Each structure stands twice: as structure tokens, then as C-alpha cells.
Amino acid sequence: MDKKTLKQYRPLRNELKDLNKKIDRLYDRKAALPTVMGRVTKSSDDFPYIEEHVSVQMDEPKESDEINRLILIRENRRKQVNKTLIEIEEFIAAISDSTDRQIFDLTFLEGKKQREVAEEVGLERSSISKKIDGYLKLSHNSQK
């Protein structure tokens, strides 16, 4: 895990909220689509099976396809965002030292300033950055 990814946590949470709203609006749009009559091909019910054309009601196909495509794109992005959020949360939860874990939680998950984090955990402000960098360096070296 790197600092750049950790710093993405809060923007990703906001993106997730935005994606959920957009997906909900797309489903609302899909529900409000006009119904049109279309023709489909089917086999007759009795032998010998003969091709028949039947009129059916369906959502307006062009707009329906566009909405379905947009839903798919946004749902795929939502999966990516969720995956990254979970990776960040699991990384922080796996930190064995409770002070270090609290520093990472307050800094990256809650978005507090180093000064605020230092006051909360009882350390100097300068030591917060050193602890974060030291832990990330240690964790990076242990992954090699």
C-alpha cells in the first residue's frame, strides 16, 4: 500500500455516493421509458415448428440499450471503487500497533490533519508523518 492510494480513501467514498445516485437515477429513467410495440420471431407452439412473427410490448429499444450500457459502466466502476476501499480498510485494520493503526485511521479514513491526529494520540505533530512514512516503508520492504 502507498500513501497515494491511502489518500484516495475519502475521495473514493464521495465517488461511491455519487455513483449510487447516478445508478439510481438511471434505474428511474429506465422505469419511465415509453413502451412501444415491437415484432419478434418465435417458433409455433405445435409441430412442425414454423417461424412466426409476434407483436410484443417493449421498452423503447434505443434508449433502453443506452441506459443499460450506462448502468453497466457505472456498476463496474462502483465495484472497482468498493474493492479499493476494502483494500485500504483491510490494510489499516491489519496494522498491529494500536497507535499506528489509530494514526492511519484518523489521517486517511477520517481525513484529519496531522496536528489534530497528534493531539488525539498524544504525540508531536512531526512524529505523525514519520510514523506514517516509517510504517509504509517497513510494509513495502516486507512485501518484497
C-alpha positions in Angstrom: 0.0 0.0 0.0 1.3 3.5 -0.7 0.4 6.9 0.6 -1.2 8.0 -2.8 -3.7 5.1 -2.6 -4.4 5.8 1.1 -5.1 9.5 0.3 -7.8 8.4 -2.2 -10.0 6.9 0.5 -12.2 9.9 1.2 -12.5 11.0 -2.5 -13.4 7.4 -3.3 -16.1 7.4 -0.6 -17.5 10.6 -2.2 -17.3 9.0 -5.7 -19.2 5.9 -4.4 -22.0 8.1 -3.1 -22.2 9.9 -6.5 -22.1 6.6 -8.4 -25.0 5.3 -6.3 -27.1 8.4 -7.0 -26.3 8.2 -10.7 -27.2 4.5 -10.9 -30.5 5.1 -9.0 -31.4 7.9 -11.5 -30.6 5.6 -14.4 -32.9 2.9 -13.0 -35.6 5.6 -12.5 -35.1 6.7 -16.2 -35.4 3.1 -17.3 -38.6 2.6 -15.4 -40.1 5.7 -17.0 -39.2 4.6 -20.6 -42.1 4.7 -23.0 -43.5 1.3 -24.1 -43.6 0.6 -27.9 -44.8 -2.3 -30.0 -42.1 -4.4 -31.5 -42.0 -7.6 -33.6 -40.1 -10.7 -32.6 -39.7 -14.1 -34.2 -40.8 -17.2 -32.4 -41.5 -20.9 -33.2 -45.0 -22.0 -33.4 -46.3 -23.9 -30.4 -47.2 -27.1 -32.4 -45.1 -29.4 -34.6 -43.9 -28.8 -37.2 -42.3 -25.7 -35.7 -42.8 -22.9 -38.1 -41.3 -19.4 -37.7 -43.9 -16.9 -36.6 -43.7 -13.1 -36.1 -45.4 -11.8 -33.0 -46.0 -8.3 -31.7 -44.9 -7.6 -28.2 -44.7 -4.6 -25.9 -41.2 -3.5 -25.0 -39.2 -0.5 -23.7 -38.1 1.9 -26.4 -35.0 -0.2 -27.6 -32.5 2.5 -28.5 -32.9 4.5 -25.2 -33.1 1.3 -23.2 -29.9 0.0 -24.7 -28.1 3.3 -23.9 -29.4 3.3 -20.3 -28.3 -0.4 -19.8 -24.9 0.5 -21.2 -24.5 3.4 -18.7 -25.7 1.3 -15.8 -23.1 -1.4 -16.7 -20.3 1.2 -16.9 -21.2 2.8 -13.5 -21.8 -0.6 -11.8 -18.3 -1.7 -12.9 -16.8 1.5 -11.6 -18.7 1.0 -8.3 -17.2 -2.5 -8.0 -13.7 -1.0 -8.6 -14.2 1.7 -6.0 -15.6 -0.8 -3.4 -12.6 -3.1 -4.0 -10.1 -0.2 -3.4 -12.0 1.0 -0.3 -11.9 -2.5 1.2 -8.2 -2.9 0.4 -7.4 0.3 2.2 -9.6 -0.6 5.2 -8.1 -4.1 5.4 -4.6 -2.6 5.2 -5.3 -0.3 8.1 -7.1 -2.9 10.2 -4.0 -5.2 9.8 -1.7 -2.8 11.5 -0.7 -4.5 14.7 0.4 -1.4 16.7 -2.7 0.3 18.0 -1.1 3.8 18.0 0.0 3.4 14.4 -3.4 1.9 13.4 -5.1 4.9 15.1 -2.8 7.3 13.3 -3.6 5.8 9.9 -7.4 5.6 10.7 -7.6 9.3 11.8 -5.4 10.5 8.9 -6.7 8.6 6.0 -10.1 7.3 6.9 -11.3 10.3 8.8 -9.3 12.9 6.9 -7.9 14.7 10.0 -4.9 17.0 9.8 -1.6 15.8 11.4 -2.0 18.4 14.1 -5.4 17.0 15.1 -4.1 13.4 14.9 -1.1 14.3 17.1 -3.3 15.9 19.8 -5.6 12.9 19.8 -2.9 10.2 20.1 -0.7 12.3 22.3 2.4 12.7 20.0 4.2 15.6 18.4 2.9 16.7 15.0 6.2 15.9 13.4 6.2 12.3 14.6 2.9 11.6 12.8 4.4 12.0 9.4 7.5 10.0 10.5 5.3 7.1 11.8 3.3 7.0 8.6 6.3 7.1 6.3 8.2 4.6 8.5 5.3 2.1 8.6 4.7 2.4 4.8 8.4 1.8 4.1 8.5 -1.2 6.5 5.4 -2.6 5.0 6.7 -2.1 1.4 10.0 -3.8 2.3 8.2 -6.8 3.9 6.2 -7.3 0.7 9.3 -7.8 -1.4 
